[in-house]
Amino acid sequence: MRLVLDQGVPRDAATLLRDLGHECTHVVEIGRSKAADQERLQGLGASQVVALVQSVLAGFEASLRRGCLVTVKAHKTTCHRLPVGASE
């Protein structure tokens, strides 16, 4: 599965996740650093982000492998079936 880290996440986290064998891209690397967001989880260091990502991957692995999108916010983690907004 492919991970895309948002602009509120340290760019070093993408490198650390790649070192652990994950296919990971930071939005800066794909020219999306200025994309608008309503809410982000900020203030974490790269190693904290890596621990959080690994926890989310473990908790949502089956859904992610089915092609879902997981968003992580300060007080809520949500799994979205793709395409986002499609009727159930």
DSSP file (Angstrom, degrees, kcal/mol; ACC not computed):
  #  RESIDUE AA STRUCTURE BP1 BP2  ACC     N-H-->O    O-->H-N    N-H-->O    O-->H-N    TCO  KAPPA ALPHA  PHI   PSI    X-CA   Y-CA   Z-CA
    1    1 A M              0   0    0      0, 0.0    22,-0.7     0, 0.0     2,-0.4   0.000 360.0 360.0 360.0 154.3    0.0    0.0    0.0
    2    2 A R  E     -a   23   0A   0     20,-0.1     2,-0.4    22,-0.0    22,-0.2  -0.853 360.0-153.7-107.0 135.1    1.1    3.5   -0.6
    3    3 A L  E     -a   24   0A   0     20,-3.0    22,-2.2    -2,-0.4     2,-0.5  -0.871   5.2-166.8-107.3 138.3    1.3    6.2    2.1
    4    4 A V  E     -a   25   0A   0     -2,-0.4     2,-0.4    20,-0.2    22,-0.2  -0.987  12.1-151.3-124.3 120.2    1.0   10.0    1.4
    5    5 A L  E     -a   26   0A   0     20,-2.9    22,-2.3    -2,-0.5    23,-0.2  -0.767  16.3-127.1 -95.2 134.7    2.0   12.2    4.3
    6    6 A D    >   -     0   0    0     -2,-0.4     3,-1.8    20,-0.2    22,-0.1  -0.159  28.4 -98.7 -75.5 169.7    0.3   15.7    4.5
    7    7 A Q  T 3  S+     0   0    0      1,-0.3     4,-0.1    25,-0.2    -1,-0.1   0.675 118.8  64.3 -66.7 -19.3    2.1   19.0    4.8
    8    8 A G  T 3  S+     0   0    0      2,-0.1    35,-0.4    34,-0.1    36,-0.3   0.501  89.9  84.4 -79.8  -2.9    1.6   19.1    8.6
    9    9 A V  S <  S-     0   0    0     -3,-1.8    36,-0.1    33,-0.1     5,-0.1  -0.817  93.3-102.5-102.0 136.8    3.9   16.1    8.9
   10   10 A P    >>  -     0   0    0      0, 0.0     3,-1.4     0, 0.0     4,-0.5  -0.308  23.0-133.0 -57.8 137.0    7.7   16.4    9.0
   11   11 A R  H >> S+     0   0    0      1,-0.3     4,-1.0     2,-0.2     3,-1.0   0.813 104.0  67.9 -61.0 -29.9    9.3   15.5    5.7
   12   12 A D  H 3> S+     0   0    0      1,-0.2     4,-2.4     2,-0.2    -1,-0.3   0.786  87.3  68.1 -60.6 -26.5   11.8   13.3    7.5
   13   13 A A  H <> S+     0   0    0     -3,-1.4     4,-2.5     1,-0.2    -1,-0.2   0.871  95.3  54.5 -62.7 -36.0    9.0   11.0    8.5
   14   14 A A  H <X S+     0   0    0     -3,-1.0     4,-2.3    -4,-0.5    -1,-0.2   0.917 109.1  47.8 -63.4 -42.4    8.6    9.9    4.8
   15   15 A T  H  X S+     0   0    0     -4,-1.0     4,-2.3     2,-0.2    -2,-0.2   0.928 112.2  49.1 -63.1 -45.7   12.3    9.0    4.7
   16   16 A L  H  X S+     0   0    0     -4,-2.4     4,-1.0     1,-0.2    -2,-0.2   0.893 111.6  49.2 -62.7 -39.9   12.1    7.0    8.0
   17   17 A L  H  <>S+     0   0    0     -4,-2.5     5,-2.4     2,-0.2     3,-0.3   0.888 110.0  50.8 -67.7 -38.3    9.0    5.2    6.7
   18   18 A R  H ><5S+     0   0    0     -4,-2.3     3,-1.8     1,-0.2    -2,-0.2   0.898 105.8  56.5 -63.3 -39.1   10.7    4.3    3.4
   19   19 A D  H 3<5S+     0   0    0     -4,-2.3    -1,-0.2     1,-0.3    -2,-0.2   0.791 104.3  53.9 -61.6 -27.1   13.7    3.0    5.5
   20   20 A L  T 3<5S-     0   0    0     -4,-1.0    -1,-0.3    -3,-0.3    -2,-0.2   0.411 129.1 -98.5 -87.1   1.2   11.2    0.7    7.2
   21   21 A G  T < 5S+     0   0    0     -3,-1.8     2,-0.3     1,-0.3    -3,-0.2   0.521  78.4 135.6  98.9   5.8   10.1   -0.7    3.8
   22   22 A H      < -     0   0    0     -5,-2.4     2,-0.9    -6,-0.1    -1,-0.3  -0.639  59.9-123.3 -87.4 145.3    6.9    1.4    3.3
   23   23 A E  E     +a    2   0A   0    -22,-0.7   -20,-3.0    -2,-0.3     2,-0.4  -0.794  52.0 166.5 -82.8 108.3    6.1    3.0    0.0
   24   24 A C  E     -a    3   0A   0     -2,-0.9     2,-0.4   -22,-0.2   -20,-0.2  -0.979  23.7-177.8-137.9 137.8    5.8    6.6    1.2
   25   25 A T  E     -a    4   0A   0    -22,-2.2   -20,-2.9    -2,-0.4     2,-0.4  -0.988  18.6-141.2-132.4 141.9    5.6   10.0   -0.3
   26   26 A H  E >>  -a    5   0A   0     -2,-0.4     3,-1.4   -22,-0.2     4,-0.6  -0.813  27.4-119.4 -98.0 145.3    5.4   13.4    1.3
   27   27 A V  G >4>S+     0   0    0    -22,-2.3     5,-2.9    -2,-0.4     3,-0.8   0.796 113.6  61.8 -56.3 -29.1    3.1   16.0   -0.4
   28   28 A V  G >45S+     0   0    0      1,-0.2     3,-1.2     4,-0.2    -1,-0.3   0.872  98.2  57.4 -62.7 -35.9    6.2   18.3   -0.9
   29   29 A E  G <45S+     0   0    0     -3,-1.4    -1,-0.2     1,-0.3    -2,-0.2   0.682 111.4  41.6 -70.2 -17.8    7.8   15.6   -3.0
   30   30 A I  G <<5S-     0   0    0     -3,-0.8    -1,-0.3    -4,-0.6    -2,-0.2   0.159 118.5-105.0-116.8  17.5    4.8   15.6   -5.4
   31   31 A G  T < 5S+     0   0    0     -3,-1.2     3,-0.2     1,-0.1    -3,-0.2   0.733  89.8 113.5  72.6  23.7    4.3   19.4   -5.6
   32   32 A R    > < +     0   0    0     -5,-2.9     3,-1.5     1,-0.1    -4,-0.2   0.065  29.9 116.9-113.0  24.4    1.2   19.4   -3.3
   33   33 A S  T 3  S+     0   0    0     -6,-0.4    -1,-0.1     1,-0.3    -5,-0.1   0.708  76.9  50.1 -68.0 -18.8    2.6   21.3   -0.4
   34   34 A K  T 3  S+     0   0    0     -3,-0.2    -1,-0.3    -7,-0.1    -2,-0.1   0.307  77.5 130.9-102.2   8.5    0.2   24.3   -0.8
   35   35 A A    <   -     0   0    0     -3,-1.5     2,-0.1     1,-0.1   -28,-0.1  -0.376  63.9-109.9 -62.5 138.7   -3.0   22.2   -1.0
   36   36 A A        -     0   0    0     -2,-0.1     2,-0.3     2,-0.0    -1,-0.1  -0.434  38.1-178.1 -74.0 143.2   -5.7   23.6    1.3
   37   37 A D        -     0   0    0     -2,-0.1     3,-0.1     1,-0.1    -1,-0.0  -0.975  25.7-152.0-136.6 150.3   -6.7   21.6    4.4
   38   38 A Q  S    S+     0   0    0     -2,-0.3     2,-0.3     1,-0.3    -1,-0.1   0.805  83.4   8.8 -89.6 -33.1   -9.3   22.3    7.0
   39   39 A E        -     0   0    0      2,-0.0    -1,-0.3    34,-0.0     2,-0.3  -0.993  64.3-178.2-151.7 138.0   -7.6   20.4    9.9
   40   40 A R        -     0   0    0     -2,-0.3     2,-0.8    -3,-0.1    34,-0.2  -0.944  31.4-123.0-135.0 157.5   -4.1   18.8   10.4
   41   41 A L        +     0   0    0     31,-0.3     2,-0.2    -2,-0.3     3,-0.2  -0.893  50.3 165.9 -97.8 105.8   -2.3   16.9   13.2
   42   42 A Q        +     0   0    0     -2,-0.8   -33,-0.1     1,-0.1     3,-0.1  -0.700  37.1  57.3-120.1 169.3    0.8   19.0   13.7
   43   43 A G  S    S+     0   0    0    -35,-0.4     2,-0.3     1,-0.3    -1,-0.1   0.421  71.4 124.5  94.0  -0.6    3.5   19.3   16.3
   44   44 A L        -     0   0    0    -36,-0.3    -1,-0.3    -3,-0.2     2,-0.1  -0.705  56.9-128.2 -91.5 144.3    4.8   15.7   16.1
   45   45 A G     >  -     0   0    0     -2,-0.3     4,-2.3    -3,-0.1     3,-0.2  -0.376  33.3 -98.4 -79.7 168.4    8.4   14.9   15.4
   46   46 A A  H  > S+     0   0    0      1,-0.2     4,-2.4     2,-0.2     5,-0.2   0.891 123.6  49.4 -57.8 -44.1    9.3   12.5   12.6
   47   47 A S  H  > S+     0   0    0      1,-0.2     4,-1.9     2,-0.2    -1,-0.2   0.858 110.8  50.8 -67.5 -33.2    9.8    9.5   15.0
   48   48 A Q  H  > S+     0   0    0     -3,-0.2     4,-2.3     2,-0.2    -1,-0.2   0.885 110.0  50.4 -68.2 -38.3    6.4   10.2   16.6
   49   49 A V  H  X S+     0   0    0     -4,-2.3     4,-3.1     2,-0.2     5,-0.2   0.924 108.5  52.1 -63.7 -44.2    4.8   10.3   13.2
   50   50 A V  H  X S+     0   0    0     -4,-2.4     4,-2.5     1,-0.2    -2,-0.2   0.915 110.3  48.2 -59.6 -43.8    6.4    7.0   12.3
   51   51 A A  H  X S+     0   0    0     -4,-1.9     4,-1.9     2,-0.2    -1,-0.2   0.908 113.4  48.0 -62.8 -41.7    5.0    5.4   15.5
   52   52 A L  H  X S+     0   0    0     -4,-2.3     4,-2.5     2,-0.2    -2,-0.2   0.926 112.0  49.0 -64.4 -45.4    1.6    6.8   14.8
   53   53 A V  H  X S+     0   0    0     -4,-3.1     4,-3.0     1,-0.2     5,-0.2   0.921 110.3  50.6 -61.9 -44.3    1.6    5.6   11.2
   54   54 A Q  H  X S+     0   0    0     -4,-2.5     4,-2.0    -5,-0.2    -1,-0.2   0.886 110.9  49.8 -62.6 -37.2    2.7    2.1   12.2
   55   55 A S  H  X S+     0   0    0     -4,-1.9     4,-2.2     2,-0.2    -2,-0.2   0.917 112.4  46.6 -65.1 -44.4   -0.1    2.0   14.7
   56   56 A V  H  X S+     0   0    0     -4,-2.5     4,-2.3     2,-0.2    -2,-0.2   0.911 110.9  52.6 -65.2 -42.6   -2.7    3.2   12.2
   57   57 A L  H  X S+     0   0    0     -4,-3.0     4,-0.6     1,-0.2    -1,-0.2   0.911 111.5  46.6 -59.8 -42.2   -1.4    0.7    9.6
   58   58 A A  H  < S+     0   0    0     -4,-2.0     3,-0.4    -5,-0.2     4,-0.2   0.904 115.9  45.0 -66.0 -41.3   -1.7   -2.2   12.1
   59   59 A G  H  < S+     0   0    0     -4,-2.2    -2,-0.2     1,-0.2    -1,-0.2   0.780 126.0  28.9 -75.5 -27.3   -5.2   -1.1   13.2
   60   60 A F  H  X S+     0   0    0     -4,-2.3     4,-2.8    -5,-0.2     5,-0.3   0.149  80.8 121.4-118.7  17.9   -6.6   -0.5    9.7
   61   61 A E  H  X S+     0   0    0     -4,-0.6     4,-2.5    -3,-0.4     5,-0.2   0.892  75.9  47.6 -53.2 -49.1   -4.5   -3.0    7.6
   62   62 A A  H  > S+     0   0    0     -4,-0.2     4,-1.1     1,-0.2    -1,-0.2   0.923 115.0  45.8 -61.7 -44.6   -7.5   -5.0    6.2
   63   63 A S  H  4>S+     0   0    0      1,-0.2     5,-2.1     2,-0.2     3,-0.4   0.906 112.6  50.7 -65.2 -41.9   -9.4   -1.8    5.2
   64   64 A L  H ><5S+     0   0    0     -4,-2.8     3,-1.6     1,-0.2    -1,-0.2   0.890 106.5  54.2 -63.6 -39.2   -6.3   -0.2    3.7
   65   65 A R  H 3<5S+     0   0    0     -4,-2.5    -1,-0.2     1,-0.3    -2,-0.2   0.765 103.7  56.8 -67.2 -23.9   -5.6   -3.4    1.6
   66   66 A R  T 3<5S-     0   0    0     -4,-1.1    -1,-0.3    -3,-0.4    -2,-0.2   0.477 130.0 -97.6 -82.8  -2.7   -9.1   -3.1    0.3
   67   67 A G  T < 5S+     0   0    0     -3,-1.6    -3,-0.2    -4,-0.2    15,-0.2   0.637  71.3 151.1  99.6  16.3   -8.3    0.4   -0.9
   68   68 A C      < -     0   0    0     -5,-2.1     2,-0.4    -8,-0.1    13,-0.2  -0.346  41.2-128.7 -76.8 162.1   -9.7    2.5    1.8
   69   69 A L  E     -B   80   0B   0     11,-2.9    11,-3.5    -2,-0.1     2,-0.5  -0.940  18.5-157.2-109.9 131.6   -8.3    6.0    2.8
   70   70 A V  E     -B   79   0B   0     -2,-0.4     2,-0.4     9,-0.2     9,-0.2  -0.947   4.2-164.9-113.8 128.2   -7.5    6.6    6.4
   71   71 A T  E     -B   78   0B   0      7,-2.6     7,-2.5    -2,-0.5     2,-0.5  -0.916   4.3-157.6-110.3 139.1   -7.4   10.2    7.8
   72   72 A V  E     +B   77   0B   0     -2,-0.4   -31,-0.3     5,-0.2     2,-0.2  -0.966  17.0 170.7-120.2 119.6   -5.8   10.9   11.2
   73   73 A K  E >   -B   76   0B   0      3,-3.0     3,-0.5    -2,-0.5   -32,-0.1  -0.682  51.0 -87.6-118.5 175.4   -6.7   14.0   13.0
   74   74 A A  T 3  S+     0   0    0      1,-0.2     3,-0.1    -2,-0.2   -33,-0.0   0.844 122.9  12.0 -54.2 -40.1   -5.9   15.2   16.6
   75   75 A H  T 3  S+     0   0    0      1,-0.2     2,-0.3     0, 0.0    -1,-0.2   0.244 125.7  49.0-124.2  12.3   -8.9   13.4   18.2
   76   76 A K  E <   -B   73   0B   0     -3,-0.5    -3,-3.0     2,-0.0     2,-0.5  -0.966  49.9-163.3-158.7 134.5  -10.3   11.1   15.5
   77   77 A T  E     -B   72   0B   0     -2,-0.3     2,-0.4    -5,-0.2    -5,-0.2  -0.988  22.5-170.8-117.1 128.9   -9.1    8.5   13.0
   78   78 A T  E     -B   71   0B   0     -7,-2.5    -7,-2.6    -2,-0.5     2,-0.5  -0.952  17.1-148.3-127.4 139.6  -11.5    7.7   10.2
   79   79 A C  E     -B   70   0B   0     -2,-0.4     2,-0.5    -9,-0.2    -9,-0.2  -0.924  18.2-165.8-106.1 127.5  -11.5    5.1    7.5
   80   80 A H  E     -B   69   0B   0    -11,-3.5   -11,-2.9    -2,-0.5     2,-0.3  -0.948  17.0-133.7-117.5 128.8  -13.2    6.1    4.2
   81   81 A R        -     0   0    0     -2,-0.5     5,-0.3   -13,-0.2     4,-0.3  -0.606  47.9 -86.9 -73.5 140.6  -14.2    3.7    1.4
   82   82 A L  S    S+     0   0    0     -2,-0.3     2,-0.1   -15,-0.2     3,-0.0  -0.737 109.9  49.8 -97.8 148.8  -13.1    5.0   -1.9
   83   83 A P  S >  S-     0   0    0      0, 0.0     3,-2.0     0, 0.0    -2,-0.1   0.493  95.8-128.0 -71.9 144.3  -14.1    6.8   -3.9
   84   84 A V  T 3  S+     0   0    0      1,-0.3    -2,-0.1    -2,-0.1     3,-0.1  -0.352  92.2  24.0 -61.0 134.7  -14.7    9.2   -1.1
   85   85 A G  T 3  S+     0   0    0      1,-0.3    -1,-0.3    -4,-0.3    -3,-0.1   0.355  87.6 138.8  90.7  -6.0  -18.3   10.5   -1.1
   86   86 A A    <   -     0   0    0     -3,-2.0    -1,-0.3    -5,-0.3    -5,-0.1  -0.408  61.5-102.4 -70.1 148.7  -19.7    7.4   -3.0
   87   87 A S              0   0    0      1,-0.1    -1,-0.1    -3,-0.1     0, 0.0  -0.419 360.0 360.0 -71.0 149.6  -23.0    6.1   -1.7
   88   88 A E              0   0    0     -2,-0.1    -1,-0.1    -3,-0.1    -2,-0.1   0.468 360.0 360.0 -67.3 360.0  -22.8    2.9    0.4
